[in-house]
Amino acid sequence: MLIKVEDKDKTHLSLCDFEEYDNFECSYHAKLLFELNLIDGYISKVIRVNHPDDFCIKELTWEGHEFLDSIREEKIWKIIQNKLKDGSISVTFEILKSVAKKALNEYFTSS
């Protein structure tokens, strides 16, 4: 989602711009990205039973750009995946950001 927001060629994205994904799952992930302050926009306040909430994503926030930049490089993403591979622990977003920063640092200091 973050990459699609970064690459958007119009003023905003909404639920209909993510047709390739399940609407409920997409709406849920948009809510999480808003809560994490990675994207700017809003969730529709219209109450609809058995329908996913629509949203309007205007842009990435500064934190969204920083996070996306920290995991964009494929080598960095593989380092992160390897560090978290075993999956036996829950990982908060703060831990993921920390691991991403450390992996990025390791990548640049070893090059």
C-alpha positions, 0 to 999 in steps of 0.5 A, a space after each residue: 500500500 505504501 508504495 502505491 501511495 508513493 507512486 500515485 498519479 492523482 490527488 488521492 487514493 481510495 478503496 476502489 484504487 485497490 481492487 486487486 485486494 480484498 476490500 475488508 483487508 485493504 480497509 483494515 490495513 489503511 486504518 492501521 497505516 493511519 494509526 501508525 501515522 504513515 499516511 495522511 488522509 481520512 477514513 469515511 465516517 459513514 456507518 455501513 453494515 457488512 461493507 468495508 470502510 472507504 478511505 481517502 489517502 492523500 499522501 505519505 507522511 514524513 514517517 511513512 517516507 522514512 519507513 518506506 525508504 528504510 525497507 525499500 532496498 531488496 537486500 535490506 528487506 531480506 536482512 529484516 526478514 532473516 532477523 525476524 524469520 523464526 516468527 516465534 515472537 510478536 513484533 511491534 511496529 516500533 521493533 520493525 522500524 528499529 530492525 529496519 534502521 539497524 539493517 540499513 546501518 549494517 548495509 551501509 557500514 559493510 559496503 
